[in-house]
Amino acid sequence: MLLTRSYKIGIVLRQSCCRQFSNVNVLQRSRQLPKWLGTVIRRQASSSNGNGERKVGYWLLACCGMVSGSVIIGGLTRLTESGLSMVNWHLLKDMRPPRTQQEWEAEFEKYKQYPEYEHVHKEMTLDQYRTIYYMEYLHRMWGRAIGLVFAIPATYFFMRGSLSRPLKIRTLIYGGLIGFQGFLGWWMVKSGLKFEAKHEADIPRVSQYRLAAHFGMAILLYSSMLYTALGILLPVQPQPAHPRMKTLRILAHSSLGIAFFTALSGAFVAGLDAGLVYNSFPKMAGRWIPEDLLAFSPRITNFTENPTTVQFDHRLLGITTLSLIGTTWLMARSVAVSPRARLAASCLAAAGVTQVTLGITTLLYFVPIPVAASHQFGSLAVLSSALWLMHELRRKR
């Protein structure tokens, strides 16, 4: 009997040290051992699995950093009117920019055949074209880099068995979203290569609907990966049993939701250059409600096509978001949440105040590029803080 048990212990210990056996098998076999030895093996297996998952968490954070970089570059591309400078899309051919004078002239001639040059950049020189070309080129190459930073480690983690079943499903979804995001980018650019004026002040630009879809997908991908990474890297801390804890959780979720829609409305502001109308705050040309708020017909189109209405809505959403964030911060202090949750709430409040300040500054100074780009990046800061607070307030399972 003693020899049999010793033999069984030796088998399990040997298997726990071999890479060919998964942690799940070790945990299952440890239940057949004496209580003290099974506990030791389970702790070792859990520690090994935790280290592997932490690598996955750091990888997802790196992907989030790449996506946030893409948002910044995309904002600069839009602000510098560079997005339509590359009139073709090829997965591999575009990876090498023009080098010789002849190649640059040929590329410039292609650009001249499209509406933006005719209506906006008629006086542009070849040197000026190079500047906007390189901006769009950087944006496209950064998108390809995101694909590589995601795909190579993902393949490695799949082959090593480092991903649990839920993580495998999420990873496949993220990969699909990254590919779809590339399609949305070209679909957006394509809309600006044709021009059909609907209103007198129209100029060639990408569709604000497609721009909002492209930007919305980016922040959706960013938010999802960040929340998953936080779940891996930051174990949930217990929160006090307070009667207002449920209300606080609702406020945190609501802050994230309204922040998302505010950011999305900002894409319509960018797409219509709505930041260049009514550059005063808090009133618009001395009025709380501008005269041309519902000037378009049918009226429903004002909310997505009238620059005045789009800016008005973005203002209201921004103020509402800040008010909700402030309420959430005050509630978190009154509930006496865990130190990390309180820090998350404070970061959310700071990000909200900074974002509104940047938005007003962008408006008053007629959309200076550095401030406007910072304002776009600020939307990610608000979303990140809201996601962090939501994670901290989760019920511990």
C-alpha positions in Angstrom: 0.0 0.0 0.0 2.8 2.4 1.0 4.8 1.6 -2.2 1.7 2.1 -4.4 1.0 5.5 -2.9 4.7 6.5 -3.2 4.7 5.4 -6.8 1.5 7.5 -7.5 3.1 10.5 -5.8 6.2 10.2 -7.9 4.2 10.0 -11.1 2.2 13.2 -10.3 5.3 15.1 -9.3 7.2 14.1 -12.4 4.2 15.1 -14.6 3.9 18.5 -12.8 7.5 19.3 -13.9 7.0 18.2 -17.5 5.9 20.8 -20.1 3.9 18.3 -22.0 1.2 18.2 -19.2 -1.1 21.2 -18.8 -1.8 22.8 -15.5 -5.4 21.6 -15.7 -4.2 17.9 -15.7 -1.9 18.6 -12.8 -4.7 20.1 -10.8 -7.0 17.2 -11.5 -4.4 14.6 -10.5 -3.4 16.5 -7.4 -6.9 15.7 -5.9 -5.8 12.1 -5.7 -2.9 12.9 -3.3 -2.7 13.6 0.4 -4.2 17.0 1.2 -0.9 18.7 2.0 0.9 17.6 -1.1 -2.1 18.3 -3.4 -2.2 21.9 -2.0 1.5 22.4 -2.8 1.1 21.2 -6.4 -2.1 23.2 -7.0 -0.4 26.4 -5.8 2.6 25.8 -8.1 0.3 25.1 -11.0 -1.8 28.2 -10.3 1.4 30.3 -10.0 2.7 29.0 -13.3 -0.6 29.7 -15.1 -0.8 33.2 -13.5 2.6 34.1 -14.9 1.5 33.0 -18.4 -1.7 35.0 -18.2 0.2 38.1 -17.0 2.2 37.9 -20.2 -1.0 37.9 -22.1 -2.2 40.9 -20.1 0.9 42.9 -20.9 0.6 41.9 -24.6 -2.9 43.2 -24.6 -1.8 46.5 -23.0 0.9 46.8 -25.7 -1.9 46.4 -28.3 -3.9 49.1 -26.6 -0.9 51.4 -26.8 -0.7 50.7 -30.5 -4.4 51.4 -31.0 -4.2 54.7 -29.1 -1.2 55.7 -31.2 -3.3 55.0 -34.3 -6.0 57.3 -32.9 -3.5 60.1 -32.4 -2.0 59.7 -35.9 -5.5 59.4 -37.4 -6.5 62.6 -35.7 -3.5 64.4 -37.1 -4.1 63.0 -40.5 -7.6 64.4 -40.4 -6.6 67.8 -39.1 -3.8 68.2 -41.7 -6.2 67.1 -44.5 -3.8 64.3 -45.4 -6.3 61.4 -45.5 -7.0 61.5 -49.2 -3.4 61.9 -50.4 -3.0 58.2 -51.1 -5.7 57.4 -53.7 -5.0 53.7 -53.9 -4.9 50.9 -51.4 -2.7 47.8 -51.6 -1.8 45.5 -48.7 1.9 45.2 -49.7 2.5 47.6 -52.6 1.9 50.7 -50.4 4.6 49.6 -48.0 7.3 51.4 -50.0 6.7 55.2 -50.6 7.9 56.9 -53.8 11.6 57.4 -53.9 12.7 59.1 -57.1 11.5 62.4 -58.5 9.6 60.6 -61.3 7.8 58.4 -58.8 6.7 61.4 -56.7 5.5 63.2 -59.8 3.5 60.2 -60.9 1.9 59.9 -57.5 1.1 63.6 -57.5 -0.5 63.3 -60.9 -2.8 60.6 -59.6 -3.8 62.8 -56.7 -4.6 65.7 -59.1 -7.3 63.5 -60.8 -9.4 63.5 -57.6 -11.8 66.2 -56.2 -9.8 67.3 -53.2 -7.0 68.7 -55.3 -9.4 70.5 -57.6 -11.6 72.1 -54.8 -9.2 72.4 -51.9 -5.5 72.1 -52.8 -5.4 73.6 -56.3 -2.3 75.6 -55.5 -0.4 72.7 -53.8 3.2 72.1 -54.7 4.9 68.8 -54.9 6.8 69.5 -51.7 3.6 70.2 -49.9 2.1 67.0 -51.3 5.0 65.0 -49.9 4.1 66.3 -46.4 0.5 65.1 -46.5 1.4 61.9 -48.3 3.9 60.9 -45.5 1.2 61.6 -42.9 -1.2 59.2 -44.5 1.6 56.8 -45.2 2.5 56.7 -41.5 -1.1 56.1 -40.6 -1.4 53.1 -42.9 1.9 51.6 -41.9 1.0 52.0 -38.2 -2.2 50.1 -38.9 -0.1 47.3 -40.4 2.2 47.4 -37.4 -0.9 46.9 -35.1 -1.7 43.7 -37.1 1.8 42.3 -36.6 2.0 43.3 -32.9 -1.3 41.5 -32.4 -0.9 38.4 -34.7 2.6 37.2 -33.9 2.2 37.0 -30.1 -1.3 35.7 -30.5 0.0 32.8 -32.6 2.7 32.1 -30.0 0.2 32.1 -27.1 -2.1 29.8 -29.0 0.7 27.3 -29.8 2.0 27.4 -26.2 -1.5 26.9 -24.8 -1.3 30.1 -22.7 -4.8 31.1 -23.4 -7.9 29.9 -21.6 -11.0 29.1 -23.7 -12.6 32.5 -23.0 -9.3 34.3 -23.9 -9.1 32.3 -27.1 -12.5 33.4 -28.2 -11.7 37.0 -27.3 -8.4 36.9 -29.1 -10.1 35.6 -32.3 -12.7 38.4 -32.0 -10.0 41.0 -31.6 -8.1 39.7 -34.6 -11.3 39.9 -36.7 -12.0 43.5 -35.5 -8.4 44.6 -36.4 -8.9 43.2 -39.9 -12.4 44.8 -40.2 -10.9 48.1 -39.0 -8.5 48.1 -41.9 -11.4 47.6 -44.2 -13.3 50.5 -42.6 -10.3 52.7 -43.1 -10.2 52.2 -46.8 -14.0 52.3 -47.1 -13.8 55.7 -45.4 -11.1 57.0 -47.7 -13.0 55.8 -50.7 -15.9 58.0 -49.8 -13.7 61.1 -50.1 -12.5 60.3 -53.6 -16.0 61.1 -55.0 -17.6 64.5 -54.6 -21.3 65.4 -54.7 -22.2 68.7 -53.1 -25.4 68.5 -51.0 -25.0 72.0 -49.6 -23.4 75.2 -50.7 -20.5 75.1 -48.3 -19.6 71.4 -49.0 -16.0 70.5 -49.9 -14.6 67.1 -50.7 -14.1 65.2 -47.5 -14.6 61.6 -46.2 -18.1 60.7 -45.1 -18.7 61.7 -41.5 -20.7 58.4 -41.1 -17.8 56.3 -42.2 -15.4 58.4 -40.2 -17.5 57.8 -37.1 -17.7 54.0 -37.9 -13.9 53.9 -38.2 -13.2 55.9 -35.0 -15.9 54.0 -33.1 -14.5 50.7 -34.0 -11.0 51.8 -32.9 -12.3 52.9 -29.4 -14.4 49.8 -29.1 -11.4 47.6 -29.9 -9.2 49.6 -27.5 -11.8 49.5 -24.7 -12.4 45.7 -25.0 -8.7 44.8 -25.0 -8.0 47.2 -22.1 -10.8 45.7 -19.9 -9.6 42.2 -20.6 -6.0 43.2 -19.7 -7.2 44.8 -16.5 -9.1 41.6 -15.6 -5.8 39.6 -16.0 -3.4 42.0 -14.3 -5.4 43.6 -11.5 -7.2 41.2 -9.2 -10.5 42.7 -8.0 -10.3 44.2 -4.5 -13.2 43.7 -2.1 -15.5 46.7 -1.7 -17.4 47.7 1.4 -21.0 46.5 1.8 -22.5 49.9 1.4 -26.2 50.5 0.5 -25.1 52.9 -2.2 -22.6 50.6 -3.9 -25.1 49.5 -6.5 -25.8 53.1 -7.4 -22.1 53.8 -7.7 -21.7 50.9 -10.1 -24.6 52.2 -12.2 -23.0 55.6 -12.3 -19.6 54.2 -13.3 -21.3 52.2 -16.2 -23.3 55.3 -17.2 -20.1 57.4 -17.3 -18.5 55.0 -19.6 -21.5 54.8 -21.9 -22.0 58.6 -22.2 -18.2 59.1 -22.7 -18.4 56.7 -25.6 -21.2 58.5 -27.3 -19.6 61.8 -26.7 -16.4 60.6 -28.4 -18.5 59.2 -31.2 -20.2 62.6 -31.7 -16.7 64.1 -31.8 -16.1 62.1 -35.0 -19.1 63.9 -36.6 -17.7 67.2 -35.5 -14.3 66.3 -37.1 -16.0 64.9 -40.3 -18.0 68.1 -40.9 -15.3 70.6 -39.6 -18.0 71.7 -37.2 -15.4 73.0 -34.8 -14.9 76.0 -37.1 -18.4 77.3 -36.7 -19.6 79.3 -33.6 -16.2 79.6 -32.0 -17.5 81.0 -28.7 -18.4 79.4 -25.3 -20.8 78.9 -23.6 -23.1 80.7 -26.0 -23.1 80.3 -29.7 -22.9 83.8 -31.4 -24.5 85.3 -28.3 -27.4 82.8 -28.2 -27.9 79.7 -26.1 -29.7 78.0 -29.0 -28.4 79.1 -32.5 -30.9 80.1 -35.2 -29.8 77.5 -37.7 -30.0 74.6 -35.3 -32.6 72.8 -37.5 -32.0 74.5 -40.8 -31.7 71.3 -42.9 -34.6 69.3 -44.2 -35.6 66.7 -43.4 -35.0 67.7 -39.8 -33.5 64.4 -38.7 -30.5 65.0 -41.0 -29.5 68.0 -38.9 -28.1 65.8 -36.2 -25.5 64.2 -38.5 -25.1 66.7 -41.4 -25.7 70.2 -40.0 -22.4 71.4 -38.5 -24.2 73.7 -36.1 -26.4 70.9 -34.7 -23.5 68.5 -34.5 -21.4 71.0 -32.5 -24.4 71.9 -30.3 -25.0 68.2 -29.5 -21.3 67.6 -28.8 -21.3 70.5 -26.3 -24.3 69.1 -24.5 -22.9 65.6 -24.4 -19.6 66.9 -23.1 -21.2 68.9 -20.3 -23.5 65.9 -19.4 -20.5 63.6 -19.3 -18.5 65.8 -17.0 -21.5 66.2 -14.7 -22.0 62.5 -14.5 -18.3 61.9 -13.9 -18.4 64.5 -11.1 -21.3 62.8 -9.5 -19.5 59.4 -9.7 -16.4 60.9 -8.1 -18.4 62.3 -5.2 -20.3 59.1 -4.7 -17.1 57.1 -4.6 -15.7 59.3 -1.9 -18.9 59.0 0.2 -19.0 55.2 -0.1 -15.4 54.9 1.0 -14.4 52.4 -1.7 -11.0 50.6 -1.8 -7.9 52.8 -2.3 -7.4 51.6 -5.9 -11.1 52.3 -6.8 -10.8 55.8 -5.2 -7.7 56.4 -7.3 -9.5 55.3 -10.5 -12.4 57.6 -9.6 -10.0 60.5 -9.1 -8.3 59.8 -12.4 -11.7 59.7 -14.2 -12.6 63.1 -12.7 -9.2 64.6 -13.7 -9.5 63.2 -17.2 -13.0 64.6 -17.5 -12.1 68.1 -16.5 -9.0 68.1 -18.7 -11.0 66.8 -21.7 -13.7 69.5 -21.4 -10.9 72.2 -21.0 -9.2 70.9 -24.1 -12.5 70.9 -26.0 -13.3 74.5 -25.1 -9.8 75.6 -25.9 -10.0 73.9 -29.3 -13.2 75.7 -30.0 -12.1 79.2 -28.9 -8.8 79.1 -30.8 -10.3 77.8 -34.1 -9.0 74.2 -33.8 -5.2 74.5 -33.4 -3.8 71.1 -34.4 -1.8 70.3 -31.2 -4.8 71.1 -29.0 -7.3 69.3 -31.2 -5.2 66.2 -31.4 -4.8 66.2 -27.6 -8.6 66.6 -27.3 -9.1 63.5 -29.4 -6.6 61.5 -27.4 -8.3 62.8 -24.2 -11.4 60.8 -25.2 -9.3 57.6 -24.7 -8.1 58.9 -21.3 -11.6 59.3 -20.1 -12.7 55.9 -21.5 -9.7 54.3 -19.9 -10.3 55.8 -16.5 -14.0 54.8 -16.7 -13.1 51.2 -17.6 -10.6 51.0 -14.8 -13.2 52.2 -12.3 -15.8 49.7 -13.6 -13.2 47.0 -13.2 -12.4 48.0 -9.6 -16.1 48.0 -8.7 -16.8 44.6 -10.1 -18.2 42.0 -7.7 -15.5 39.6 -6.6 -16.3 36.1 -7.9 
